[in-house]
Amino acid sequence: MLGAFLTEQLLDELFLTLAPQIAGRDSATARPGLVEGHLFAPEHPLWGTLVSVKRGGSHLFLRYAFPTSKLA
């Protein structure tokens, strides 16, 4: 669903939490990514603008702004 919102430029902000835990993938384990079913980079990369960073313990809380379409 996130990919559809990004494709239609309907997402104005994205809040990401960065935790100090490493999670990998192998070919035997299917684990969804942040965006499924839509390809942006390298032909149509989406770049957000960092609006704020906050820290809570070892976690970083990141807030990004994205340009939206004029339809909304």
Rosetta constraint file for C-alpha pairs under 8 A:
AtomPair CA 1 CA 5 HARMONIC 6.49 0.50
AtomPair CA 1 CA 35 HARMONIC 7.88 0.50
AtomPair CA 1 CA 36 HARMONIC 7.96 0.50
AtomPair CA 2 CA 6 HARMONIC 6.20 0.50
AtomPair CA 2 CA 34 HARMONIC 7.66 0.50
AtomPair CA 2 CA 35 HARMONIC 6.06 0.50
AtomPair CA 2 CA 36 HARMONIC 7.92 0.50
AtomPair CA 3 CA 7 HARMONIC 6.01 0.50
AtomPair CA 3 CA 35 HARMONIC 5.18 0.50
AtomPair CA 3 CA 36 HARMONIC 6.33 0.50
AtomPair CA 3 CA 37 HARMONIC 6.89 0.50
AtomPair CA 3 CA 38 HARMONIC 5.65 0.50
AtomPair CA 4 CA 8 HARMONIC 6.26 0.50
AtomPair CA 4 CA 38 HARMONIC 7.52 0.50
AtomPair CA 5 CA 9 HARMONIC 6.03 0.50
AtomPair CA 5 CA 10 HARMONIC 5.04 0.50
AtomPair CA 5 CA 11 HARMONIC 5.73 0.50
AtomPair CA 6 CA 10 HARMONIC 6.15 0.50
AtomPair CA 6 CA 11 HARMONIC 5.87 0.50
AtomPair CA 7 CA 38 HARMONIC 7.76 0.50
AtomPair CA 8 CA 69 HARMONIC 7.23 0.50
AtomPair CA 9 CA 67 HARMONIC 6.95 0.50
AtomPair CA 9 CA 68 HARMONIC 4.67 0.50
AtomPair CA 9 CA 69 HARMONIC 5.16 0.50
AtomPair CA 10 CA 68 HARMONIC 5.52 0.50
AtomPair CA 10 CA 69 HARMONIC 6.47 0.50
AtomPair CA 10 CA 72 HARMONIC 7.18 0.50
AtomPair CA 11 CA 66 HARMONIC 6.64 0.50
AtomPair CA 11 CA 67 HARMONIC 7.85 0.50
AtomPair CA 11 CA 68 HARMONIC 6.41 0.50
AtomPair CA 12 CA 65 HARMONIC 5.67 0.50
AtomPair CA 12 CA 66 HARMONIC 4.85 0.50
AtomPair CA 12 CA 67 HARMONIC 6.17 0.50
AtomPair CA 12 CA 68 HARMONIC 5.79 0.50
AtomPair CA 13 CA 63 HARMONIC 6.98 0.50
AtomPair CA 13 CA 64 HARMONIC 5.50 0.50
AtomPair CA 13 CA 65 HARMONIC 4.46 0.50
AtomPair CA 13 CA 66 HARMONIC 5.83 0.50
AtomPair CA 14 CA 63 HARMONIC 5.83 0.50
AtomPair CA 14 CA 64 HARMONIC 5.14 0.50
AtomPair CA 14 CA 65 HARMONIC 6.49 0.50
AtomPair CA 14 CA 66 HARMONIC 7.77 0.50
AtomPair CA 15 CA 61 HARMONIC 7.12 0.50
AtomPair CA 15 CA 62 HARMONIC 5.65 0.50
AtomPair CA 15 CA 63 HARMONIC 4.58 0.50
AtomPair CA 15 CA 64 HARMONIC 6.38 0.50
AtomPair CA 16 CA 61 HARMONIC 5.94 0.50
AtomPair CA 16 CA 62 HARMONIC 5.04 0.50
AtomPair CA 16 CA 63 HARMONIC 6.42 0.50
AtomPair CA 17 CA 59 HARMONIC 6.78 0.50
AtomPair CA 17 CA 60 HARMONIC 5.68 0.50
AtomPair CA 17 CA 61 HARMONIC 4.62 0.50
AtomPair CA 17 CA 62 HARMONIC 6.11 0.50
AtomPair CA 18 CA 59 HARMONIC 5.65 0.50
AtomPair CA 18 CA 60 HARMONIC 5.03 0.50
AtomPair CA 18 CA 61 HARMONIC 6.45 0.50
AtomPair CA 18 CA 62 HARMONIC 7.65 0.50
AtomPair CA 19 CA 58 HARMONIC 6.81 0.50
AtomPair CA 19 CA 59 HARMONIC 4.88 0.50
AtomPair CA 19 CA 60 HARMONIC 6.76 0.50
AtomPair CA 20 CA 58 HARMONIC 6.66 0.50
AtomPair CA 20 CA 59 HARMONIC 6.84 0.50
AtomPair CA 25 CA 29 HARMONIC 6.43 0.50
AtomPair CA 25 CA 30 HARMONIC 7.75 0.50
AtomPair CA 25 CA 31 HARMONIC 7.33 0.50
AtomPair CA 32 CA 36 HARMONIC 6.95 0.50
AtomPair CA 39 CA 44 HARMONIC 7.97 0.50
AtomPair CA 40 CA 44 HARMONIC 4.72 0.50
AtomPair CA 40 CA 45 HARMONIC 4.91 0.50
AtomPair CA 40 CA 46 HARMONIC 6.70 0.50
AtomPair CA 41 CA 45 HARMONIC 4.23 0.50
AtomPair CA 41 CA 46 HARMONIC 7.42 0.50
AtomPair CA 47 CA 66 HARMONIC 7.17 0.50
AtomPair CA 48 CA 64 HARMONIC 5.49 0.50
AtomPair CA 48 CA 65 HARMONIC 5.36 0.50
AtomPair CA 48 CA 66 HARMONIC 4.89 0.50
AtomPair CA 48 CA 67 HARMONIC 7.80 0.50
AtomPair CA 49 CA 64 HARMONIC 5.24 0.50
AtomPair CA 49 CA 65 HARMONIC 5.10 0.50
AtomPair CA 49 CA 66 HARMONIC 6.56 0.50
AtomPair CA 50 CA 62 HARMONIC 7.35 0.50
AtomPair CA 50 CA 63 HARMONIC 6.06 0.50
AtomPair CA 50 CA 64 HARMONIC 4.53 0.50
AtomPair CA 50 CA 65 HARMONIC 6.52 0.50
AtomPair CA 51 CA 62 HARMONIC 7.79 0.50
AtomPair CA 51 CA 63 HARMONIC 5.44 0.50
AtomPair CA 51 CA 64 HARMONIC 5.30 0.50
AtomPair CA 51 CA 65 HARMONIC 6.40 0.50
AtomPair CA 52 CA 62 HARMONIC 6.04 0.50
AtomPair CA 52 CA 63 HARMONIC 5.22 0.50
AtomPair CA 52 CA 64 HARMONIC 7.28 0.50
AtomPair CA 53 CA 60 HARMONIC 6.79 0.50
AtomPair CA 53 CA 61 HARMONIC 5.68 0.50
AtomPair CA 53 CA 62 HARMONIC 4.84 0.50
AtomPair CA 53 CA 63 HARMONIC 6.52 0.50
AtomPair CA 54 CA 60 HARMONIC 5.80 0.50
AtomPair CA 54 CA 61 HARMONIC 5.05 0.50
AtomPair CA 54 CA 62 HARMONIC 6.70 0.50
AtomPair CA 55 CA 59 HARMONIC 5.78 0.50
AtomPair CA 55 CA 60 HARMONIC 4.70 0.50
AtomPair CA 55 CA 61 HARMONIC 6.11 0.50
AtomPair CA 56 CA 60 HARMONIC 6.46 0.50
AtomPair CA 56 CA 61 HARMONIC 7.67 0.50
AtomPair CA 68 CA 72 HARMONIC 7.93 0.50
